[in-house]
Amino acid sequence: MRRRSFLLALGAAGLARRARAADAALTVFAAADLVFALREIVPRFEKAMGARVTLVTGSTGNFAQQIRHGGPADVFFAADESFVDRLVTEGVLIRETRTLYARGRLVLATARAFGANLTGLQGLLDPTVRHVAIANPVHAPYGRAAEQALRKAGLWDALRPKLVYGENIRHALQFIQTGAAEAGIVARSVANVPEVQWTPVDPALHAPLNQAAAVVRRSPRPELALALIQFVVGAEGRPVMKHYGFVLPGEL
């Protein structure tokens, strides 16, 4: 009830300010696995709302730290809901706007230039695979999930000498795209690029990548920030998110 009352009040405020929407701008900090999906969704939102959006993608963990220390975000899309929940508890994000927007998927990606497509994690042990790219597990949720999968498969210790770490999941993918790594474990949502072929990683090998968003409390335009979250999980955003391989709310 409290969430509903808050959202109704925020919606009313948004209607009152709609006339000034053309002068409004949002800065969005979003997990790197959203880069392709939000590049399609954001222009539609801008057209619908008459607003301007600056989209900044990168590591969820790094963004959480930046927001905690005053980073200029209006809304935060995290690749792991725990980062949002901690910032909500700290009062940095508005609790009532916290929204689960997707569950991410891991894939085993192989550079097409490498030749044969690896069909399972055991293939990473092949001596012709000299480098394996993952996002940095210290601050990137997909990197942590990749480490969990490799540990559960009993491969972590054997593969550690081969690992190269991307700053975020998009950076890890770029290692494979450029040939700096023969293979890697990346997000399904960024894997459909010409230089890469991929196969799903069994989701039972890692904790669920439940992804959440929320409005930053100090945002001067919380109603517009919330409108973006609702746009992503609504009729406009869902088909795009599904296209990029996310599991959507209601499908979890």
Secondary structure, 3 states (H helix, E strand, C coil): CHHHHHHHHHHHHHHHHHHHHHHCEEEEEEEHHHHHHHHHHHHHHHHHHCCEEEEEEECHHHHHHHHHCCCCCCEEECCCHHHHHHHHHCCCECHHHCEEEEEECEEEEEEHHHCCCCCCHHHHHCCCCCCEEEECCCCCHHHHHHHHHHHHCCCHHHHHHHEEEECCHHHHHHHHHCCCCCEEEEEHHHCCCCCEEEEECCHHHCCCEEEEEEEECCCCCHHHHHHHHHHHHCCCHHHHHHHCCCECCCCC
